[in-house]
């Protein structure tokens, strides 16, 4: 199902691979302030702050944090593909 959504958004395989790789880096390196700064730079702070689990799973160091990070980064790129350059 997720693949179908990404294909509808026009994200090709290379873009998806790049987002996944960037998400791995974000999971390893980002703190709450980094996520919020990314949202500001992308003009999509609400995507970060309104995600129901991203910042919470980060702060409690729970296993679903990586999945939440993936979901948020994909959402940012789905909204505006130029956000990929901001993330990178």
N, C-alpha and C positions, 0 to 999 in steps of 0.2 A: 504494500500500500504506500509506504513512504517513497519508493522509487517512482511510482505513478505520479505522486504529487510533485516530486522534483522534476520529472520529465515535463510535466505541464508547465512548470515555471521556466522551462527552457534551460535548465542547468545540465550541461553535458557531463560525460564521465570524467573528463579532466578537471572540471570545476569542482565536481563532487569530491574527487580525490584530494584536491587542494584544500577544500574546506575541512575534510576529515583530518588531514595532516595539521592544519592550523588549530583545530580543536584539541588535538593531543598536546600541542604546545601550550594552549590556553589552560588546559586542565593542570598541567605541570607548573605553570608559572603565574597565572592570574590570581589576584586577590579581588575582593569586592570593589575596591577603588578602580582597579584596572578594567573590570567589566563596565562599571559606570562611565569611565572615561571613553571606552570604546563606543558605548551608546551615544554619548554626547558627540563624539567625532563623526559618527555615522548619521547623526540627526535622528536617532531612534532610541533615545534613552528609555522610552516607555516599553520597548521590547524587552529590555533588560529588567527594569524594575517591576513590570507587570507579569513576568514569567513566574508562575506560582512556585517553582522549585529551585531555580538556578542559584540564587544567592543563599537561600536557606540550606540547600544541599552542600554548598561550598563551606558555609560556616560550621556545619555539623560534620563535615568530612564523611558523607554517606556515599555508598556505592553508586547511586544514580546520578552523581554530579557529572560524570563524563557524558552520559546520555543527554542531560539537560544542556550542557555546554554545546554539544553537537546540534541539538534542536535550535538553540538560540542563534548560533552562527549560520546555520542553514536559513533560518528565517530572515536574518539580516541580508543575506545574499539574495534570497528570493524577492525581498522588497525592492532592492536596488543592487544590481550586479556590480556596480562600482564600489559597493561596500567591501567587496573582496580585496580591493587594493588598500582600503583603510585597515582591514583586519590584518593583512600581511605587513 
